[in-house]
Amino acid sequence: MSKRYQEPIELKLADRRPRAFVWRGRNYEINEVLKRWTVSGDWWQKESRRLHAVVAARHYGELGQYEIVYVAKQKQWFLHRVYD
């Protein structure tokens, strides 16, 4: 099961790779990037999205799986999905 959010996040990069993000005022340290892919929108909109499936830990160490997405048109990172 998963829940979709599409809420803005602040992503922290190191060596051009996602290392952590802040969502709803909470820090999440990315332990592992499981998968990366790009989704193209309709050609006339020239929209693309870069998605990352990640395993991240909150400050108390509990791991969870998340999808984060960069929407090029908005130049913004979003939390796309949280898996149970």
PDB file with one MODEL, atoms N, CA, C and O in Angstrom:
MODEL        1
ATOM      1  N   MET A   1       0.834  -1.172   0.000  1.00  0.00           N
ATOM      2  CA  MET A   1       0.000   0.000   0.000  1.00  0.00           C
ATOM      3  C   MET A   1       0.884   1.243   0.000  1.00  0.00           C
ATOM      4  O   MET A   1       2.019   1.229   0.477  1.00  0.00           O
ATOM      5  N   SER A   2       0.329   2.302  -0.547  1.00  0.00           N
ATOM      6  CA  SER A   2       1.035   3.572  -0.537  1.00  0.00           C
ATOM      7  C   SER A   2       0.025   4.708  -0.494  1.00  0.00           C
ATOM      8  O   SER A   2      -1.163   4.525  -0.761  1.00  0.00           O
ATOM      9  N   LYS A   3       0.529   5.873  -0.154  1.00  0.00           N
ATOM     10  CA  LYS A   3      -0.304   7.058  -0.124  1.00  0.00           C
ATOM     11  C   LYS A   3       0.401   8.147  -0.916  1.00  0.00           C
ATOM     12  O   LYS A   3       1.601   8.366  -0.755  1.00  0.00           O
ATOM     13  N   ARG A   4      -0.357   8.829  -1.775  1.00  0.00           N
ATOM     14  CA  ARG A   4       0.199   9.906  -2.587  1.00  0.00           C
ATOM     15  C   ARG A   4       0.057  11.231  -1.872  1.00  0.00           C
ATOM     16  O   ARG A   4      -0.945  11.486  -1.204  1.00  0.00           O
ATOM     17  N   TYR A   5       1.076  12.079  -2.020  1.00  0.00           N
ATOM     18  CA  TYR A   5       1.057  13.377  -1.366  1.00  0.00           C
ATOM     19  C   TYR A   5       1.222  14.542  -2.333  1.00  0.00           C
ATOM     20  O   TYR A   5       0.414  15.471  -2.318  1.00  0.00           O
ATOM     21  N   GLN A   6       2.240  14.511  -3.163  1.00  0.00           N
ATOM     22  CA  GLN A   6       2.586  15.609  -4.073  1.00  0.00           C
ATOM     23  C   GLN A   6       2.748  16.928  -3.306  1.00  0.00           C
ATOM     24  O   GLN A   6       2.204  17.961  -3.696  1.00  0.00           O
ATOM     25  N   GLU A   7       3.508  16.867  -2.205  1.00  0.00           N
ATOM     26  CA  GLU A   7       3.788  18.045  -1.392  1.00  0.00           C
ATOM     27  C   GLU A   7       5.234  18.469  -1.609  1.00  0.00           C
ATOM     28  O   GLU A   7       6.110  17.615  -1.742  1.00  0.00           O
ATOM     29  N   PRO A   8       5.501  19.776  -1.647  1.00  0.00           N
ATOM     30  CA  PRO A   8       6.871  20.255  -1.848  1.00  0.00           C
ATOM     31  C   PRO A   8       7.795  19.819  -0.713  1.00  0.00           C
ATOM     32  O   PRO A   8       7.399  19.764   0.451  1.00  0.00           O
ATOM     33  N   ILE A   9       9.033  19.512  -1.087  1.00  0.00           N
ATOM     34  CA  ILE A   9      10.065  19.173  -0.113  1.00  0.00           C
ATOM     35  C   ILE A   9      11.317  19.972  -0.440  1.00  0.00           C
ATOM     36  O   ILE A   9      11.480  20.479  -1.550  1.00  0.00           O
ATOM     37  N   GLU A  10      12.186  20.072   0.538  1.00  0.00           N
ATOM     38  CA  GLU A  10      13.511  20.644   0.323  1.00  0.00           C
ATOM     39  C   GLU A  10      14.476  19.475   0.220  1.00  0.00           C
ATOM     40  O   GLU A  10      14.650  18.727   1.182  1.00  0.00           O
ATOM     41  N   LEU A  11      15.099  19.313  -0.929  1.00  0.00           N
ATOM     42  CA  LEU A  11      16.017  18.200  -1.139  1.00  0.00           C
ATOM     43  C   LEU A  11      17.448  18.665  -0.954  1.00  0.00           C
ATOM     44  O   LEU A  11      17.829  19.735  -1.427  1.00  0.00           O
ATOM     45  N   LYS A  12      18.239  17.856  -0.264  1.00  0.00           N
ATOM     46  CA  LYS A  12      19.659  18.135  -0.068  1.00  0.00           C
ATOM     47  C   LYS A  12      20.451  17.152  -0.912  1.00  0.00           C
ATOM     48  O   LYS A  12      20.274  15.938  -0.804  1.00  0.00           O
ATOM     49  N   LEU A  13      21.323  17.687  -1.752  1.00  0.00           N
ATOM     50  CA  LEU A  13      22.133  16.873  -2.649  1.00  0.00           C
ATOM     51  C   LEU A  13      23.581  16.850  -2.186  1.00  0.00           C
ATOM     52  O   LEU A  13      24.063  17.790  -1.553  1.00  0.00           O
ATOM     53  N   ALA A  14      24.265  15.761  -2.511  1.00  0.00           N
ATOM     54  CA  ALA A  14      25.707  15.647  -2.336  1.00  0.00           C
ATOM     55  C   ALA A  14      26.221  14.881  -3.548  1.00  0.00           C
ATOM     56  O   ALA A  14      25.745  13.786  -3.846  1.00  0.00           O
ATOM     57  N   ASP A  15      27.184  15.454  -4.235  1.00  0.00           N
ATOM     58  CA  ASP A  15      27.689  14.857  -5.475  1.00  0.00           C
ATOM     59  C   ASP A  15      26.556  14.605  -6.470  1.00  0.00           C
ATOM     60  O   ASP A  15      26.537  13.586  -7.159  1.00  0.00           O
ATOM     61  N   ARG A  16      25.611  15.550  -6.535  1.00  0.00           N
ATOM     62  CA  ARG A  16      24.460  15.503  -7.455  1.00  0.00           C
ATOM     63  C   ARG A  16      23.524  14.330  -7.184  1.00  0.00           C
ATOM     64  O   ARG A  16      22.747  13.943  -8.057  1.00  0.00           O
ATOM     65  N   ARG A  17      23.591  13.766  -5.990  1.00  0.00           N
ATOM     66  CA  ARG A  17      22.704  12.665  -5.597  1.00  0.00           C
ATOM     67  C   ARG A  17      21.879  13.083  -4.393  1.00  0.00           C
ATOM     68  O   ARG A  17      22.363  13.813  -3.527  1.00  0.00           O
ATOM     69  N   PRO A  18      20.627  12.622  -4.333  1.00  0.00           N
ATOM     70  CA  PRO A  18      19.807  12.964  -3.164  1.00  0.00           C
ATOM     71  C   PRO A  18      20.345  12.305  -1.901  1.00  0.00           C
ATOM     72  O   PRO A  18      20.585  11.098  -1.875  1.00  0.00           O
ATOM     73  N   ARG A  19      20.533  13.109  -0.849  1.00  0.00           N
ATOM     74  CA  ARG A  19      21.080  12.596   0.414  1.00  0.00           C
ATOM     75  C   ARG A  19      20.118  12.756   1.582  1.00  0.00           C
ATOM     76  O   ARG A  19      20.177  11.995   2.548  1.00  0.00           O
ATOM     77  N   ALA A  20      19.222  13.753   1.494  1.00  0.00           N
ATOM     78  CA  ALA A  20      18.266  13.998   2.577  1.00  0.00           C
ATOM     79  C   ALA A  20      17.163  14.905   2.038  1.00  0.00           C
ATOM     80  O   ALA A  20      17.329  15.575   1.019  1.00  0.00           O
ATOM     81  N   PHE A  21      16.044  14.910   2.742  1.00  0.00           N
ATOM     82  CA  PHE A  21      14.991  15.859   2.401  1.00  0.00           C
ATOM     83  C   PHE A  21      14.249  16.286   3.661  1.00  0.00           C
ATOM     84  O   PHE A  21      14.246  15.590   4.676  1.00  0.00           O
ATOM     85  N   VAL A  22      13.626  17.446   3.562  1.00  0.00           N
ATOM     86  CA  VAL A  22      12.825  17.985   4.656  1.00  0.00           C
ATOM     87  C   VAL A  22      11.381  18.017   4.172  1.00  0.00           C
ATOM     88  O   VAL A  22      11.061  18.618   3.146  1.00  0.00           O
ATOM     89  N   TRP A  23      10.524  17.357   4.935  1.00  0.00           N
ATOM     90  CA  TRP A  23       9.099  17.307   4.619  1.00  0.00           C
ATOM     91  C   TRP A  23       8.308  17.614   5.876  1.00  0.00           C
ATOM     92  O   TRP A  23       8.495  16.978   6.913  1.00  0.00           O
ATOM     93  N   ARG A  24       7.430  18.585   5.775  1.00  0.00           N
ATOM     94  CA  ARG A  24       6.609  19.016   6.912  1.00  0.00           C
ATOM     95  C   ARG A  24       7.461  19.344   8.141  1.00  0.00           C
ATOM     96  O   ARG A  24       7.070  19.070   9.276  1.00  0.00           O
ATOM     97  N   GLY A  25       8.626  19.932   7.893  1.00  0.00           N
ATOM     98  CA  GLY A  25       9.494  20.347   8.976  1.00  0.00           C
ATOM     99  C   GLY A  25      10.334  19.244   9.588  1.00  0.00           C
ATOM    100  O   GLY A  25      11.050  19.483  10.561  1.00  0.00           O
ATOM    101  N   ARG A  26      10.260  18.041   9.037  1.00  0.00           N
ATOM    102  CA  ARG A  26      11.034  16.906   9.574  1.00  0.00           C
ATOM    103  C   ARG A  26      12.133  16.518   8.596  1.00  0.00           C
ATOM    104  O   ARG A  26      11.943  16.553   7.380  1.00  0.00           O
ATOM    105  N   ASN A  27      13.285  16.149   9.145  1.00  0.00           N
ATOM    106  CA  ASN A  27      14.420  15.726   8.326  1.00  0.00           C
ATOM    107  C   ASN A  27      14.376  14.226   8.082  1.00  0.00           C
ATOM    108  O   ASN A  27      14.084  13.445   8.988  1.00  0.00           O
ATOM    109  N   TYR A  28      14.667  13.834   6.850  1.00  0.00           N
ATOM    110  CA  TYR A  28      14.740  12.434   6.453  1.00  0.00           C
ATOM    111  C   TYR A  28      16.085  12.209   5.770  1.00  0.00           C
ATOM    112  O   TYR A  28      16.371  12.818   4.739  1.00  0.00           O
ATOM    113  N   GLU A  29      16.901  11.346   6.336  1.00  0.00           N
ATOM    114  CA  GLU A  29      18.205  11.014   5.756  1.00  0.00           C
ATOM    115  C   GLU A  29      18.019   9.852   4.789  1.00  0.00           C
ATOM    116  O   GLU A  29      17.476   8.812   5.164  1.00  0.00           O
ATOM    117  N   ILE A  30      18.465  10.021   3.551  1.00  0.00           N
ATOM    118  CA  ILE A  30      18.317   8.974   2.532  1.00  0.00           C
ATOM    119  C   ILE A  30      19.449   7.967   2.691  1.00  0.00           C
ATOM    120  O   ILE A  30      20.625   8.307   2.569  1.00  0.00           O
ATOM    121  N   ASN A  31      19.074   6.734   2.963  1.00  0.00           N
ATOM    122  CA  ASN A  31      20.050   5.657   3.130  1.00  0.00           C
ATOM    123  C   ASN A  31      20.398   4.994   1.805  1.00  0.00           C
ATOM    124  O   ASN A  31      21.531   4.562   1.595  1.00  0.00           O
ATOM    125  N   GLU A  32      19.411   4.915   0.909  1.00  0.00           N
ATOM    126  CA  GLU A  32      19.623   4.183  -0.342  1.00  0.00           C
ATOM    127  C   GLU A  32      18.657   4.684  -1.404  1.00  0.00           C
ATOM    128  O   GLU A  32      17.489   4.955  -1.122  1.00  0.00           O
ATOM    129  N   VAL A  33      19.160   4.802  -2.631  1.00  0.00           N
ATOM    130  CA  VAL A  33      18.306   5.079  -3.784  1.00  0.00           C
ATOM    131  C   VAL A  33      18.054   3.738  -4.454  1.00  0.00           C
ATOM    132  O   VAL A  33      18.978   3.113  -4.975  1.00  0.00           O
ATOM    133  N   LEU A  34      16.802   3.299  -4.438  1.00  0.00           N
ATOM    134  CA  LEU A  34      16.455   1.992  -4.981  1.00  0.00           C
ATOM    135  C   LEU A  34      16.321   1.994  -6.501  1.00  0.00           C
ATOM    136  O   LEU A  34      16.685   1.030  -7.175  1.00  0.00           O
ATOM    137  N   LYS A  35      15.791   3.093  -7.024  1.00  0.00           N
ATOM    138  CA  LYS A  35      15.509   3.156  -8.456  1.00  0.00           C
ATOM    139  C   LYS A  35      15.376   4.614  -8.867  1.00  0.00           C
ATOM    140  O   LYS A  35      14.942   5.456  -8.081  1.00  0.00           O
ATOM    141  N   ARG A  36      15.759   4.906 -10.121  1.00  0.00           N
ATOM    142  CA  ARG A  36      15.592   6.238 -10.712  1.00  0.00           C
ATOM    143  C   ARG A  36      14.984   6.078 -12.087  1.00  0.00           C
ATOM    144  O   ARG A  36      15.345   5.164 -12.828  1.00  0.00           O
ATOM    145  N   TRP A  37      14.070   6.951 -12.429  1.00  0.00           N
ATOM    146  CA  TRP A  37      13.496   6.920 -13.770  1.00  0.00           C
ATOM    147  C   TRP A  37      12.933   8.291 -14.122  1.00  0.00           C
ATOM    148  O   TRP A  37      12.695   9.124 -13.247  1.00  0.00           O
ATOM    149  N   THR A  38      12.727   8.507 -15.410  1.00  0.00           N
ATOM    150  CA  THR A  38      12.182   9.763 -15.912  1.00  0.00           C
ATOM    151  C   THR A  38      10.872   9.476 -16.621  1.00  0.00           C
ATOM    152  O   THR A  38      10.752   8.513 -17.378  1.00  0.00           O
ATOM    153  N   VAL A  39       9.900  10.325 -16.363  1.00  0.00           N
ATOM    154  CA  VAL A  39       8.598  10.216 -17.011  1.00  0.00           C
ATOM    155  C   VAL A  39       8.405  11.484 -17.819  1.00  0.00           C
ATOM    156  O   VAL A  39       8.525  12.591 -17.293  1.00  0.00           O
ATOM    157  N   SER A  40       8.106  11.319 -19.099  1.00  0.00           N
ATOM    158  CA  SER A  40       7.835  12.468 -19.957  1.00  0.00           C
ATOM    159  C   SER A  40       6.343  12.680 -20.046  1.00  0.00           C
ATOM    160  O   SER A  40       5.567  11.732 -20.162  1.00  0.00           O
ATOM    161  N   GLY A  41       5.956  13.939 -19.990  1.00  0.00           N
ATOM    162  CA  GLY A  41       4.548  14.276 -20.149  1.00  0.00           C
ATOM    163  C   GLY A  41       4.196  14.351 -21.619  1.00  0.00           C
ATOM    164  O   GLY A  41       4.926  13.848 -22.472  1.00  0.00           O
ATOM    165  N   ASP A  42       3.088  14.975 -21.903  1.00  0.00           N
ATOM    166  CA  ASP A  42       2.675  15.171 -23.294  1.00  0.00           C
ATOM    167  C   ASP A  42       3.698  16.037 -24.011  1.00  0.00           C
ATOM    168  O   ASP A  42       4.210  17.000 -23.439  1.00  0.00           O
ATOM    169  N   TRP A  43       3.995  15.704 -25.249  1.00  0.00           N
ATOM    170  CA  TRP A  43       5.063  16.369 -25.973  1.00  0.00           C
ATOM    171  C   TRP A  43       4.835  17.873 -26.096  1.00  0.00           C
ATOM    172  O   TRP A  43       5.797  18.641 -26.079  1.00  0.00           O
ATOM    173  N   TRP A  44       3.586  18.307 -26.218  1.00  0.00           N
ATOM    174  CA  TRP A  44       3.312  19.732 -26.398  1.00  0.00           C
ATOM    175  C   TRP A  44       3.506  20.519 -25.097  1.00  0.00           C
ATOM    176  O   TRP A  44       3.677  21.737 -25.136  1.00  0.00           O
ATOM    177  N   GLN A  45       3.481  19.844 -23.964  1.00  0.00           N
ATOM    178  CA  GLN A  45       3.700  20.524 -22.696  1.00  0.00           C
ATOM    179  C   GLN A  45       5.177  20.562 -22.317  1.00  0.00           C
ATOM    180  O   GLN A  45       5.583  21.330 -21.445  1.00  0.00           O
ATOM    181  N   LYS A  46       5.969  19.735 -22.973  1.00  0.00           N
ATOM    182  CA  LYS A  46       7.411  19.667 -22.716  1.00  0.00           C
ATOM    183  C   LYS A  46       7.694  19.517 -21.224  1.00  0.00           C
ATOM    184  O   LYS A  46       8.553  20.198 -20.666  1.00  0.00           O
ATOM    185  N   GLU A  47       6.963  18.624 -20.603  1.00  0.00           N
ATOM    186  CA  GLU A  47       7.115  18.412 -19.166  1.00  0.00           C
ATOM    187  C   GLU A  47       7.770  17.065 -18.907  1.00  0.00           C
ATOM    188  O   GLU A  47       7.387  16.051 -19.491  1.00  0.00           O
ATOM    189  N   SER A  48       8.750  17.067 -18.037  1.00  0.00           N
ATOM    190  CA  SER A  48       9.356  15.804 -17.631  1.00  0.00           C
ATOM    191  C   SER A  48       9.473  15.789 -16.114  1.00  0.00           C
ATOM    192  O   SER A  48       9.558  16.832 -15.464  1.00  0.00           O
ATOM    193  N   ARG A  49       9.475  14.579 -15.570  1.00  0.00           N
ATOM    194  CA  ARG A  49       9.589  14.394 -14.127  1.00  0.00           C
ATOM    195  C   ARG A  49      10.662  13.349 -13.876  1.00  0.00           C
ATOM    196  O   ARG A  49      10.687  12.305 -14.528  1.00  0.00           O
ATOM    197  N   ARG A  50      11.548  13.630 -12.929  1.00  0.00           N
ATOM    198  CA  ARG A  50      12.566  12.672 -12.519  1.00  0.00           C
ATOM    199  C   ARG A  50      12.143  12.098 -11.180  1.00  0.00           C
ATOM    200  O   ARG A  50      12.012  12.826 -10.196  1.00  0.00           O
ATOM    201  N   LEU A  51      11.931  10.802 -11.145  1.00  0.00           N
ATOM    202  CA  LEU A  51      11.496  10.144  -9.915  1.00  0.00           C
ATOM    203  C   LEU A  51      12.623   9.310  -9.327  1.00  0.00           C
ATOM    204  O   LEU A  51      13.454   8.754 -10.044  1.00  0.00           O
ATOM    205  N   HIS A  52      12.627   9.241  -7.993  1.00  0.00           N
ATOM    206  CA  HIS A  52      13.577   8.420  -7.254  1.00  0.00           C
ATOM    207  C   HIS A  52      12.803   7.656  -6.195  1.00  0.00           C
ATOM    208  O   HIS A  52      12.063   8.257  -5.416  1.00  0.00           O
ATOM    209  N   ALA A  53      12.961   6.359  -6.158  1.00  0.00           N
ATOM    210  CA  ALA A  53      12.447   5.550  -5.048  1.00  0.00           C
ATOM    211  C   ALA A  53      13.592   5.439  -4.056  1.00  0.00           C
ATOM    212  O   ALA A  53      14.682   4.979  -4.399  1.00  0.00           O
ATOM    213  N   VAL A  54      13.337   5.867  -2.815  1.00  0.00           N
ATOM    214  CA  VAL A  54      14.411   5.915  -1.814  1.00  0.00           C
ATOM    215  C   VAL A  54      13.977   5.263  -0.506  1.00  0.00           C
ATOM    216  O   VAL A  54      12.791   5.177  -0.187  1.00  0.00           O
ATOM    217  N   VAL A  55      14.978   4.811   0.234  1.00  0.00           N
ATOM    218  CA  VAL A  55      14.784   4.378   1.619  1.00  0.00           C
ATOM    219  C   VAL A  55      15.390   5.479   2.469  1.00  0.00           C
ATOM    220  O   VAL A  55      16.548   5.854   2.290  1.00  0.00           O
ATOM    221  N   ALA A  56      14.584   5.997   3.406  1.00  0.00           N
ATOM    222  CA  ALA A  56      15.043   7.108   4.229  1.00  0.00           C
ATOM    223  C   ALA A  56      14.680   6.866   5.683  1.00  0.00           C
ATOM    224  O   ALA A  56      13.729   6.150   5.997  1.00  0.00           O
ATOM    225  N   ALA A  57      15.459   7.481   6.559  1.00  0.00           N
ATOM    226  CA  ALA A  57      15.232   7.372   8.008  1.00  0.00           C
ATOM    227  C   ALA A  57      14.940   8.746   8.572  1.00  0.00           C
ATOM    228  O   ALA A  57      15.560   9.740   8.194  1.00  0.00           O
ATOM    229  N   ARG A  58      13.977   8.780   9.489  1.00  0.00           N
ATOM    230  CA  ARG A  58      13.726  10.004  10.223  1.00  0.00           C
ATOM    231  C   ARG A  58      14.769  10.125  11.324  1.00  0.00           C
ATOM    232  O   ARG A  58      15.604   9.236  11.485  1.00  0.00           O
ATOM    233  N   HIS A  59      14.731  11.193  12.068  1.00  0.00           N
ATOM    234  CA  HIS A  59      15.759  11.460  13.068  1.00  0.00           C
ATOM    235  C   HIS A  59      15.879  10.371  14.124  1.00  0.00           C
ATOM    236  O   HIS A  59      16.938  10.234  14.736  1.00  0.00           O
ATOM    237  N   TYR A  60      14.834   9.599  14.355  1.00  0.00           N
ATOM    238  CA  TYR A  60      14.926   8.528  15.355  1.00  0.00           C
ATOM    239  C   TYR A  60      15.257   7.178  14.730  1.00  0.00           C
ATOM    240  O   TYR A  60      15.235   6.161  15.423  1.00  0.00           O
ATOM    241  N   GLY A  61      15.564   7.148  13.429  1.00  0.00           N
ATOM    242  CA  GLY A  61      16.103   5.956  12.797  1.00  0.00           C
ATOM    243  C   GLY A  61      15.124   5.014  12.130  1.00  0.00           C
ATOM    244  O   GLY A  61      15.558   4.047  11.503  1.00  0.00           O
ATOM    245  N   GLU A  62      13.841   5.242  12.232  1.00  0.00           N
ATOM    246  CA  GLU A  62      12.859   4.363  11.593  1.00  0.00           C
ATOM    247  C   GLU A  62      12.938   4.523  10.077  1.00  0.00           C
ATOM    248  O   GLU A  62      12.846   5.634   9.556  1.00  0.00           O
ATOM    249  N   LEU A  63      13.111   3.395   9.368  1.00  0.00           N
ATOM    250  CA  LEU A  63      13.226   3.430   7.916  1.00  0.00           C
ATOM    251  C   LEU A  63      11.866   3.373   7.249  1.00  0.00           C
ATOM    252  O   LEU A  63      10.930   2.758   7.759  1.00  0.00           O
ATOM    253  N   GLY A  64      11.773   4.022   6.106  1.00  0.00           N
ATOM    254  CA  GLY A  64      10.563   3.980   5.298  1.00  0.00           C
ATOM    255  C   GLY A  64      10.932   4.117   3.835  1.00  0.00           C
ATOM    256  O   GLY A  64      12.042   4.535   3.506  1.00  0.00           O
ATOM    257  N   GLN A  65      10.003   3.766   2.953  1.00  0.00           N
ATOM    258  CA  GLN A  65      10.242   3.888   1.518  1.00  0.00           C
ATOM    259  C   GLN A  65       9.394   5.028   0.973  1.00  0.00           C
ATOM    260  O   GLN A  65       8.203   5.135   1.265  1.00  0.00           O
ATOM    261  N   TYR A  66      10.037   5.879   0.174  1.00  0.00           N
ATOM    262  CA  TYR A  66       9.416   7.085  -0.345  1.00  0.00           C
ATOM    263  C   TYR A  66       9.733   7.226  -1.832  1.00  0.00           C
ATOM    264  O   TYR A  66      10.737   6.705  -2.317  1.00  0.00           O
ATOM    265  N   GLU A  67       8.865   7.934  -2.545  1.00  0.00           N
ATOM    266  CA  GLU A  67       9.160   8.361  -3.914  1.00  0.00           C
ATOM    267  C   GLU A  67       9.222   9.870  -3.893  1.00  0.00           C
ATOM    268  O   GLU A  67       8.297  10.542  -3.437  1.00  0.00           O
ATOM    269  N   ILE A  68      10.330  10.394  -4.395  1.00  0.00           N
ATOM    270  CA  ILE A  68      10.467  11.833  -4.539  1.00  0.00           C
ATOM    271  C   ILE A  68      10.557  12.137  -6.026  1.00  0.00           C
ATOM    272  O   ILE A  68      11.049  11.323  -6.808  1.00  0.00           O
ATOM    273  N   VAL A  69      10.081  13.305  -6.409  1.00  0.00           N
ATOM    274  CA  VAL A  69      10.014  13.639  -7.831  1.00  0.00           C
ATOM    275  C   VAL A  69      10.428  15.089  -8.038  1.00  0.00           C
ATOM    276  O   VAL A  69      10.068  15.976  -7.265  1.00  0.00           O
ATOM    277  N   TYR A  70      11.195  15.305  -9.107  1.00  0.00           N
ATOM    278  CA  TYR A  70      11.548  16.660  -9.526  1.00  0.00           C
ATOM    279  C   TYR A  70      10.703  17.001 -10.733  1.00  0.00           C
ATOM    280  O   TYR A  70      10.753  16.309 -11.750  1.00  0.00           O
ATOM    281  N   VAL A  71       9.932  18.060 -10.627  1.00  0.00           N
ATOM    282  CA  VAL A  71       9.102  18.528 -11.736  1.00  0.00           C
ATOM    283  C   VAL A  71       9.848  19.693 -12.391  1.00  0.00           C
ATOM    284  O   VAL A  71       9.935  20.786 -11.833  1.00  0.00           O
ATOM    285  N   ALA A  72      10.380  19.435 -13.579  1.00  0.00           N
ATOM    286  CA  ALA A  72      11.236  20.411 -14.249  1.00  0.00           C
ATOM    287  C   ALA A  72      10.495  21.710 -14.550  1.00  0.00           C
ATOM    288  O   ALA A  72      11.061  22.795 -14.415  1.00  0.00           O
ATOM    289  N   LYS A  73       9.257  21.605 -14.950  1.00  0.00           N
ATOM    290  CA  LYS A  73       8.478  22.794 -15.309  1.00  0.00           C
ATOM    291  C   LYS A  73       8.345  23.744 -14.116  1.00  0.00           C
ATOM    292  O   LYS A  73       8.360  24.962 -14.291  1.00  0.00           O
ATOM    293  N   GLN A  74       8.219  23.202 -12.922  1.00  0.00           N
ATOM    294  CA  GLN A  74       8.081  24.021 -11.718  1.00  0.00           C
ATOM    295  C   GLN A  74       9.406  24.250 -10.999  1.00  0.00           C
ATOM    296  O   GLN A  74       9.487  25.058 -10.075  1.00  0.00           O
ATOM    297  N   LYS A  75      10.450  23.528 -11.432  1.00  0.00           N
ATOM    298  CA  LYS A  75      11.767  23.599 -10.798  1.00  0.00           C
ATOM    299  C   LYS A  75      11.648  23.349  -9.294  1.00  0.00           C
ATOM    300  O   LYS A  75      12.171  24.109  -8.479  1.00  0.00           O
ATOM    301  N   GLN A  76      10.950  22.270  -8.946  1.00  0.00           N
ATOM    302  CA  GLN A  76      10.644  21.976  -7.541  1.00  0.00           C
ATOM    303  C   GLN A  76      10.649  20.472  -7.307  1.00  0.00           C
ATOM    304  O   GLN A  76      10.203  19.703  -8.159  1.00  0.00           O
ATOM    305  N   TRP A  77      11.157  20.053  -6.148  1.00  0.00           N
ATOM    306  CA  TRP A  77      11.079  18.670  -5.697  1.00  0.00           C
ATOM    307  C   TRP A  77       9.816  18.484  -4.873  1.00  0.00           C
ATOM    308  O   TRP A  77       9.402  19.382  -4.139  1.00  0.00           O
ATOM    309  N   PHE A  78       9.199  17.294  -5.003  1.00  0.00           N
ATOM    310  CA  PHE A  78       7.991  16.957  -4.268  1.00  0.00           C
ATOM    311  C   PHE A  78       8.124  15.563  -3.662  1.00  0.00           C
ATOM    312  O   PHE A  78       8.812  14.699  -4.206  1.00  0.00           O
ATOM    313  N   LEU A  79       7.455  15.358  -2.531  1.00  0.00           N
ATOM    314  CA  LEU A  79       7.257  14.014  -2.034  1.00  0.00           C
ATOM    315  C   LEU A  79       6.053  13.484  -2.787  1.00  0.00           C
ATOM    316  O   LEU A  79       4.953  14.024  -2.672  1.00  0.00           O
ATOM    317  N   HIS A  80       6.258  12.440  -3.547  1.00  0.00           N
ATOM    318  CA  HIS A  80       5.206  11.910  -4.414  1.00  0.00           C
ATOM    319  C   HIS A  80       4.411  10.796  -3.744  1.00  0.00           C
ATOM    320  O   HIS A  80       3.187  10.744  -3.858  1.00  0.00           O
ATOM    321  N   ARG A  81       5.114   9.904  -3.044  1.00  0.00           N
ATOM    322  CA  ARG A  81       4.433   8.740  -2.496  1.00  0.00           C
ATOM    323  C   ARG A  81       5.172   8.239  -1.257  1.00  0.00           C
ATOM    324  O   ARG A  81       6.398   8.318  -1.178  1.00  0.00           O
ATOM    325  N   VAL A  82       4.404   7.718  -0.285  1.00  0.00           N
ATOM    326  CA  VAL A  82       4.957   7.069   0.899  1.00  0.00           C
ATOM    327  C   VAL A  82       4.387   5.667   0.952  1.00  0.00           C
ATOM    328  O   VAL A  82       3.172   5.482   0.875  1.00  0.00           O
ATOM    329  N   TYR A  83       5.269   4.666   1.086  1.00  0.00           N
ATOM    330  CA  TYR A  83       4.837   3.267   1.130  1.00  0.00           C
ATOM    331  C   TYR A  83       4.694   2.803   2.574  1.00  0.00           C
ATOM    332  O   TYR A  83       5.478   3.179   3.446  1.00  0.00           O
ATOM    333  N   ASP A  84       3.687   1.985   2.806  1.00  0.00           N
ATOM    334  CA  ASP A  84       3.470   1.399   4.136  1.00  0.00           C
ATOM    335  C   ASP A  84       4.395   0.231   4.370  1.00  0.00           C
ATOM    336  O   ASP A  84       4.354  -0.385   5.435  1.00  0.00           O
TER     337      ASP A  84
ENDMDL
END
